[in-house]
Amino acid sequence: MTSVPIIIKIYARDVIDLTLVDLPGVCKNPTGDQPLDIEQRIYEIVLKYTQSPMSLIMAVSPANNDIAVSDGLKIAK
């Protein structure tokens, strides 16, 4: 895992400047060769991008999950 972003630029006339950042989903339990502190690392990356008051956050949660316990919605709030 890395905190270095992949940047894709799309140019078009007559549109506003907009930066899209696809952030990782919050992971509670490490699997495979993920580091034991994977949850903390992901939170640090996510908070880096979501704390700005200029950010528009689109939090995506699975439809079969209870939104009351959604980490994405908690961060977005």
Buried (B, 14 or more C-beta within 10 A) or exposed (E): EEEEEEEEEEEEEEEEEEEEBEBEEBBEEEEEEBEEEBBEBBBEBBEEEBEEEEEEBEBEBEEEEEEEEBBBBEBBE
